Amino acid sequence: MFLILSALNDLYLLSHPHFQIDRSLSKKLLSLSGIIIRNRMGLTFTKLFSRLFAKKEMRILMVGLDAAGKTTILYKLKLGEIVTTIPTIGFNVETVEYKNISFTVWDVGGQDKIRPLWRHYFQNTQGLIFVVDSNDRDRVVEARDELHRMLNEDELRDAVLLVFANKQDLPNAMNAAEITDKLGLHSLRQRHWYIQSTCATSGEGLYEGLDWLSNNIANKA
């Protein structure tokens, strides 16, 4: 652009020999135009850079029956360590930074008396993490019922679903395929979902789940 302006300036002077202009003024004008163009290009590249590398924010709701390991998962992701937990009566909320994503994760208590309150956290949720105790065969049907009840809520119609099949380190734990069947996940034909085997205490599988979550939320944006 700068070269074009310079050429036009010279062409005009050649075609208008009687037009007198101070050469130093001409150079100053061209220099000023070059600065303006460079500044505009700099702003353009700055905007492009910020769009490419700025952290993306995602709102995640993590629920599941009590004692499934939700709070252990949250603080393993947040702090990278195991913390001593007690049953969550209300909720925990933390921001988890991973790659170029900033996850705001709401961990809501799972006792049966608290579950009706889950709906108060549905609004603006982009991703739902449902945590299952893979070793709790007695309550997997209860977990299925709670999951499908939530997914029928209109406020969660666009949320992607990540199931953490937790406590895979226990010897009698159901594998991911068995939990998929028990939870009836294959019936969710209009929902993006994925199941990830995890062990909250070691962190195994947690970040693989976040990778899937971030990719699928980004694709829906």
N, C-alpha and C positions, 0 to 999 in steps of 0.2 A: 504493500500500500504506500509506503514511504517513497519507493522508487517511482511509482506511478505519479505521485504528487510532484516529485522533482522533475520528471519528464514533461508533465503538463506545464509546469512553470517555465521551463526552457523553451518549449514549443510556442507558448504564448508570446514570449519576448521576441522570438525570431520572426513570428508572423505580425508583430506590431512594433516595428523598429522605432516608431516615434513615441512609443510609450516608455517613459523613463521611470525607473524604480531603483531605489537604493539597494545595491547588491547585498550589503550587510543586513538590511531589513529583510530581504528575500531569504537569506540564509537563516535568519532568526525564526521566520515564519515556518520554514521547512523543518527546522530543529524542533520547534514547538509542536508541529503536527506529528513528528516522529515520537515525541514523548507521550502525546495523547494516545497514539496508536499502541505504543508499548504498554502503557498503563491499562488500556482496555484489554489487550491480550493477556496481561498479567492477571487482571481480575477474572477473565474467562478461565484461565488455567487454575486459578485459586478455587473458583467455584467447582470446576470439574474435579479437582483433587479432593475437595472437601466432600463431594458427593460420593466419590469412590471409597474414601477411607474413613469417613465419619462413622461413628458407632450407630448401628441401627437399634432402635428400642422395640422390645417385644413384651407384651403382657401375657404372662403365663399363670394359669391356675392349676395348682397341684392338690388333688384330693384322693381319697381312697378310704377304706375302712380303717378304724383305729388299729394301731400297732402294725401297720403295713410297712412302716419305715420312712414315712414322708419327711419328717423333720430331720432324721439322720441324713437323708439324701440332700436336703436343702443345705445343711451346714457342711456336708462333705464337698458340695459344689462351691459354696461360698468361702470356706476357710481351708479346705483341703485336709481336714482332719475330722476325727470322730468326736462328737460332743455327747455328754450325758444328757439324755432327754427325758422329759416327763410327758404324759399324755397332753396333747394340745387342746386346751379348752376353747380358746378363741381362734387366733390365727397368728402366724409368723409371716412377715414380709421382708424379703431381702432382694438386693440387686446383685445379680450374678454376672460377672464380666467373662465373656468367652469369645476368643477370636475378635471379630469386629461387631459382636452383638452384646447389647446390654439387656439381659433378661430381668424383668421385674417379676419375681416368683412369689405368689401367695400360697402359703401352706396352711390349709384350713383343717381344723380338727375333724376326726372321723367317727366319734362316738354317735350312736344312733340318735340321741337327743339333739345333737348339733347339726346333723345332716340337713334338716329343713332350712338351715341358715345358708347352706352352700349357694343357693340361688342369688343371694345378695352380692356375690362376687362374680357373677356371670358376665355382667356388662363389660363390653370392650375387650373381652378375653379373645386372644388370637390363637392360643394353643392350650390344650387341656392335657395335663399329665395325670394319668390315673395309675396309682401305685397299688399293686397286688402283692400280698404275702403269699408267695408260691408254695409255702409249706402249710398254709391253712386251708386244707381241703374241705373242712366242715363249713366254711363260710364263703366259698367261691361263688356259690349260687346267689348269695346275698350281695356279693360284690357285683355280679352281673346285673342284678335288678337295679342297684343304685346307679350303675354306669348308664344303662339304657334309659332310666328315668331322667337323668341329666341331659343326655343327648337329644331327648325329645323337646327340650326347652328351646324356644325360639331364639333366645339371646346367644345360644351356643351353636346356631345352625352353620356358621361359617368357620368355627374353630376346628383346627386339625387336632387329631387325637394321638397321643403317645402313651402307650401302656408300658409301665416298668414292671416286668415280672421279677420282683425283688426276692432277696434271700436265697439266691441260687446256690449259695455255699452250703445250705443245709441238705443232708443226705436224702430226705424224702420230698424234696421240692419238686413240684410239677415243672416240666420244661415249657418253653415258650409255645410250642405247638399244642400242648394239652391245654394251656391256659387260653389260647386263642379259641379253641373249641368250647371250653367251659364258659367263656364270656360271650360267645356268639358274635365274634368280631367279623366273621365272613358275611354276616347279614347286613353289615353297615355299607351298603353299596353306594351311597351318596356322600360318604365321608372319607377324607384322607386319614388313614390310620396306619400305625406301625407298632409292633411289639418288640421290646428290647429286653433281653435277659440282663439282670443287674445284681450286683452285690453292693449294697450301700456302704458297708464297713470297709471294703477294699477300694471302692470306687469303680469297680469293673462294670463296663457297659454304660455308665452315666453320660460320658461325653459323646459316645456314639449316638445316644439318644438325642442329645442337644444338637448334634450335627444334622440329624434328620429333621428335627423340629425347626431349626433355623432355615434350612433349605426349603422346606415346604411352606412355611409362613411367607418367606420371601417370594416364592413362586405365585402365591395367591394375592400378593400385594399389587 
